[in-house]
């Protein structure tokens, strides 16, 4: 689907490693049947037994003639069926693409954009221009309505004039990057070796706990580096694997099919680099490694910082280092989002949906659910917003007996008004005394005349099985940027002479843009005891969670005069506090 926009087909092609994609903004060359069939034949010769071709609803050729799935099937059948004796099927997805239960990302996005829309109305004047609430990076913004209409019309105009590059650019930066990334990474083999520039040896490794999206990131790094005829060494087993010399090069075809796979094929451990710096330096020198990309969580960031600080003692560590944050806890400084967190949120939200559904035939039940995240309350807060939780207890926000009393009374009021189920979330390290078991027993005792209580500790199932489409594409694009940055840095400074703090960085998505932040700069922004950033962007969403979880009838029982300001105030306070809008 998508009518005249190829976004769905393009992003799905990235997330599924589709062999070919047809979109209206970038029509194929005139000889596309021949090119498509040649690619399929080569893939079959390489042993690939399954091919996926995606066709956008509004796909056209360079003459603006429609390209349909049946039209694509005809030449494919002639080659695949007649010559290779393989079958071909056409599947029209239709309205099943509209989905069933929304993902955690869509639920949270709806809450944030709805709040921003309300604020836009409150702030509107007689001369205010109509606007569209949009998401730019990680920031909700208001774009003038007519500006959006003009941009949409410009795409159609460029397509009518066969100005394909301008049509792609008019769709936005993200669409343009997606198309470029897809074209670079879906070739059958790397381009012919370029003898006009130097060849470098770069390494990639994981440090920390495994999470979804790591494999997609490795695939992207390998193929982006091999496109420039560079060598990519895969370090297996984290720091311990590096010390034990579990290092081998990765080829183009070896990473095929990695995008949709969960876990970490290279293996990973939480061991920090600080205790093994001499051995690490020796391995770098042995393999002549000129640049390093580390994919992982807080341990990856901490290890990279230790390596950067040891450069003076170990010349082999004087190489560019880039960290790609990947952890379900989302507790790495220098980024708003970490790879794997979206999949984890989806898992938690889906599990909470199932838990609540289990009480479909039971009246008045409250569920107390414990999430992971260490001392970081990101998962509990965002899952609470996505799952409609009544409360979410986290380490970053103090709570005590008064909070419990108020929340229990709130739950009683809900049950009295006919709402049969409640949801309470607690981050695993929220408080050493107010444990999940304590909260469960408290709610069981205080609410026994109004509801029953059940406790669930989700555990490692929160890591998820297969990565979400967001994590697949996020990992692919983040890794591509990291690879480009690393190769540029290696070209500037030869190995053994790289001491600039700007050459050891963490790549993150902050507000509206991707940024490479020096690790030395991030040190002052980090709470190493609790292992999270001192400033966390998502904390202002706590006000939104509280506003959406407190019903008007409960405010009335508490003697509070109900008005829209009761819900507006915490939102506006959080906006003023952070200096930006949702």
Secondary structure, 3 states (H helix, E strand, C coil): CCCCCCHHHHHHHHHHCCCEEEECCECCCCCHHHHHHHHHHHHHHCCCCCCCEEECCCCECCCCCECCHHHHHHHHHHHHHHHHCCCCCCCCCHHHHHCCCCCHHHHHHHHHHHHHHHHHHHHCCCCCCCEEEEEECCEEEEEEHHHHHHHHHHHHHHHHCCCHHHHHHHCCHHHHHHHHHHHHHCCCCCCCCCCCCCCCEEEEEEECCCCCCHHHHHHHHHHHHHCCCCEEEEECCHHHHHHCCCEEECCCHHHCCCCCCCCCCCCCCCCCCHHHHHHHHHHHHHHCCCEEEEEECHHHHHHHHHHHHCCCCCHHHCCEEEEEEECCCCCCCCCCCCECHHHHHHHHHHHHHHHHHCCCCCCCEEEEEEECCCCCCHHHHHHHHHHCCCEEECCCCCCCHHHHHHHHHHHHHHHHCCCCEEEEEEECCCCCCCCHHHHHHHHHHHCCCCCEEEEEECHHHHHCCCCCHHHHHHHHHHHHHHHHHHHHHHHHCCCCCCCCHHHEEEEEEECCEEEEEEHHHHHCCEECCCCEECCCHHHHHHHHHHHHHCCHHHHHHCCCCCCCHHHHHHHHHHHHHHCCCC
